[in-house]
């Protein structure tokens, strides 16, 4: 069940198109992140797509995509691709269904630890809201299109204590980029890129990307 418990650790890859427009002036990065955090606290459901590029000890996740909701007792469905527990470099893809604290992949089923339930990531007290609240040194870098819609890109940092509370294998400060909607409506948190420092000098940084679309309030 270790593999299943890790499914929702990231909750955390849609790409941006073109080069960013760096012509300002831009809204202050801290204001953008704060407004995005406020609106994201009210999100009840979302389509998520995440990818991990690199090896993060304790997190064999390569890709995950699906839909999650806090309604009807909390649930999530989707597909995941995880690194096998071996030195062969193999990986396994499978579908999953989460209902409350129970997870089923079709071949395995059982309890999902409370630390990895949907409500630990979505909602006003969820990990993604805490991550946004913890961003420091925020600076707006430019405008880009994300999933076909205009957005502002904000660079910043997440202190190790905050990062660890959201993603336990990340025990150091994170370098992050946050994309915030710029379509004239309320600011929304639409994309995240995070760089996790290497655990040792012989390792490379790990990159995590997360796209959040079809947000429901």
C-alpha positions as CSV (number, residue, x, y, z in Angstrom):
1,X,0.0,0.0,0.0
2,X,3.0,2.3,0.1
3,X,2.7,3.0,-3.5
4,X,-1.0,3.9,-3.1
5,X,-0.4,6.2,-0.2
6,X,1.9,8.3,-2.4
7,X,-0.7,8.9,-5.0
8,X,-2.0,12.1,-3.4
9,X,1.3,13.4,-2.0
10,X,1.8,15.8,-4.9
11,X,-1.8,16.5,-6.0
12,X,0.7,18.6,-7.1
13,X,1.6,18.9,-16.6
14,X,0.2,21.2,-18.8
15,X,2.7,23.5,-20.5
16,X,2.8,27.2,-21.2
17,X,3.0,28.4,-24.8
18,X,5.5,30.8,-26.1
19,X,8.0,33.0,-24.3
20,X,6.8,35.2,-21.4
21,X,5.9,38.8,-22.1
22,X,8.2,40.6,-19.7
23,X,6.9,44.1,-20.5
24,X,5.5,45.6,-17.3
25,X,4.3,47.1,-15.2
26,X,3.0,44.0,-13.4
27,X,1.0,43.6,-10.2
28,X,3.2,42.8,-7.2
29,X,4.1,39.1,-6.9
30,X,3.1,38.9,-3.2
31,X,-0.3,40.4,-4.0
32,X,-0.9,37.9,-6.8
33,X,0.0,34.9,-4.7
34,X,-2.1,36.1,-1.8
35,X,-5.2,36.6,-4.0
36,X,-4.7,33.3,-5.6
37,X,-4.4,31.6,-2.2
38,X,-7.6,33.2,-1.1
39,X,-9.6,32.0,-4.1
40,X,-8.0,28.6,-4.1
41,X,-9.2,28.1,-0.5
42,X,-12.7,28.0,-1.9
43,X,-12.0,25.4,-4.6
44,X,-14.1,22.2,-4.0
45,X,-13.0,20.2,-7.1
46,X,-10.3,20.3,-9.7
47,X,-8.7,18.4,-12.5
48,X,-5.0,17.9,-11.8
49,X,-2.0,16.8,-13.8
50,X,1.4,16.5,-12.3
51,X,4.8,15.2,-13.2
52,X,8.0,14.6,-11.4
53,X,11.3,14.9,-13.3
54,X,14.1,13.3,-11.2
55,X,14.5,11.0,-8.2
56,X,13.0,12.2,-4.9
57,X,13.6,9.6,-2.1
58,X,10.4,8.3,-0.8
59,X,8.4,9.5,-3.8
60,X,8.5,7.1,-6.8
61,X,5.8,9.1,-8.6
62,X,6.5,10.0,-12.3
63,X,3.1,11.3,-13.5
64,X,-0.4,11.5,-12.1
65,X,-3.6,12.9,-13.6
66,X,-7.2,12.9,-12.5
67,X,-10.1,14.7,-10.8
68,X,-10.5,15.3,-7.1
69,X,-13.4,16.7,-5.1
70,X,-14.2,17.5,-1.5
71,X,-17.9,16.9,-2.1
72,X,-19.7,13.6,-1.3
73,X,-17.2,12.5,1.3
74,X,-14.0,13.3,-0.7
75,X,-13.0,11.4,-3.8
76,X,-10.5,11.2,-6.6
77,X,-10.1,9.2,-9.8
78,X,-7.3,9.1,-12.3
79,X,-4.2,7.3,-13.5
80,X,-0.7,7.2,-12.1
81,X,2.8,6.2,-13.3
82,X,5.2,5.2,-10.6
83,X,8.8,4.0,-10.6
84,X,9.1,0.3,-9.7
85,X,10.9,-0.7,-6.5
86,X,13.9,-2.0,-8.4
87,X,17.1,-1.0,-10.1
88,X,15.8,-1.9,-13.6
89,X,14.4,1.5,-14.3
90,X,11.0,0.1,-14.9
91,X,7.7,1.8,-14.1
92,X,4.1,0.8,-13.6
93,X,1.0,2.6,-14.8
94,X,-2.4,2.1,-13.2
95,X,-5.8,3.7,-12.6
96,X,-7.0,4.6,-9.1
97,X,-10.2,5.4,-7.3
98,X,-10.1,7.2,-3.9
99,X,-13.2,7.4,-1.7
100,X,-12.6,9.1,1.6
101,X,-9.7,7.2,3.2
102,X,-10.0,4.1,0.9
103,X,-8.1,3.6,-2.4
104,X,-8.6,1.0,-5.1
105,X,-6.3,0.4,-8.1
106,X,-8.1,-2.6,-9.5
107,X,-5.4,-5.0,-8.3
108,X,-4.9,-3.5,-4.8
109,X,-7.4,-1.9,-2.4
110,X,-7.1,-0.7,1.2
111,X,-7.0,2.2,3.6
112,X,-5.3,5.5,2.5
113,X,-3.6,7.2,5.4
114,X,-5.2,10.4,6.5
115,X,-2.1,12.4,5.6
116,X,-2.9,11.6,1.9
117,X,-6.6,12.2,1.6
118,X,-8.1,14.8,-0.7
119,X,-8.9,17.2,2.1
120,X,-5.2,17.3,3.1
121,X,-4.5,19.0,-0.2
122,X,-7.6,20.8,-1.2
123,X,-9.7,23.2,0.9
124,X,-8.9,26.2,3.2
125,X,-6.5,24.1,5.4
126,X,-5.1,21.9,2.6
127,X,-1.5,21.6,1.7
128,X,-1.7,23.6,-1.6
129,X,-3.2,26.5,0.2
130,X,-0.5,26.3,2.9
131,X,2.2,26.2,0.2
132,X,0.8,29.4,-1.4
133,X,0.6,31.1,2.0
134,X,4.2,30.2,2.6
135,X,5.7,31.7,-0.6
136,X,8.3,34.4,0.2
137,X,10.4,36.7,-2.0
138,X,7.6,36.7,-4.6
139,X,8.4,38.6,-7.8
140,X,6.3,38.8,-10.9
141,X,8.3,37.8,-14.0
142,X,5.9,38.2,-16.9
143,X,2.8,37.1,-18.7
144,X,2.2,33.7,-20.4
145,X,-0.6,31.6,-21.7
146,X,-1.5,28.5,-19.5
147,X,-3.9,26.1,-21.0
148,X,-4.9,28.7,-23.5
149,X,-5.7,31.4,-21.0
150,X,-3.6,34.4,-19.9
151,X,-1.6,34.2,-16.7
152,X,1.0,36.0,-14.7
153,X,4.2,34.1,-13.6
154,X,5.5,34.7,-10.1
155,X,8.9,33.4,-8.9
156,X,9.5,32.8,-5.2
157,X,10.7,30.5,-2.5
158,X,9.0,28.2,-0.1
159,X,10.8,27.7,3.2
160,X,11.8,24.1,4.2
161,X,9.3,23.9,7.1
162,X,6.4,24.7,4.8
163,X,7.6,22.4,2.0
164,X,8.1,19.5,4.4
165,X,4.5,19.9,5.8
166,X,3.1,19.5,2.3
167,X,5.6,17.1,0.7
168,X,7.6,15.2,3.3
169,X,10.5,14.1,1.0
170,X,11.2,17.8,0.4
171,X,13.4,18.8,3.4
172,X,14.9,22.0,2.0
173,X,13.7,25.3,0.7
174,X,12.0,25.1,-2.6
175,X,12.4,27.4,-5.6
176,X,9.0,27.9,-7.1
177,X,7.1,29.5,-9.9
178,X,3.4,30.2,-9.5
179,X,1.1,31.0,-12.4
180,X,-1.9,33.1,-11.5
181,X,-4.8,33.8,-13.9
182,X,-4.9,37.1,-15.6
183,X,-8.3,37.0,-17.4
184,X,-10.1,39.9,-15.7
185,X,-11.8,37.7,-13.1
186,X,-10.7,36.7,-9.6
187,X,-7.1,35.6,-9.4
188,X,-6.8,31.8,-9.6
189,X,-3.8,29.5,-8.9
190,X,-3.5,27.6,-12.2
191,X,0.0,26.1,-12.3
192,X,3.0,25.3,-10.1
193,X,6.7,24.5,-10.9
194,X,8.9,23.6,-8.0
195,X,12.6,22.7,-7.8
196,X,13.6,20.4,-4.9
197,X,17.3,20.7,-4.1
198,X,19.3,17.4,-4.4
199,X,19.7,15.2,-1.3
200,X,23.4,14.8,-2.1
201,X,26.1,16.4,-4.2
202,X,26.0,13.6,-6.7
203,X,22.3,14.0,-7.4
204,X,20.4,16.5,-9.6
205,X,17.6,18.8,-8.5
206,X,14.1,17.3,-8.8
207,X,11.5,19.3,-10.8
208,X,7.8,19.0,-10.0
209,X,5.1,20.5,-12.3
210,X,1.4,20.7,-11.4
211,X,-1.5,22.0,-13.5
212,X,-4.9,22.7,-12.0
213,X,-7.8,23.1,-14.4
214,X,-11.6,22.9,-14.3
215,X,-11.7,24.4,-10.8
216,X,-15.1,24.1,-9.1
217,X,-16.2,26.3,-6.2
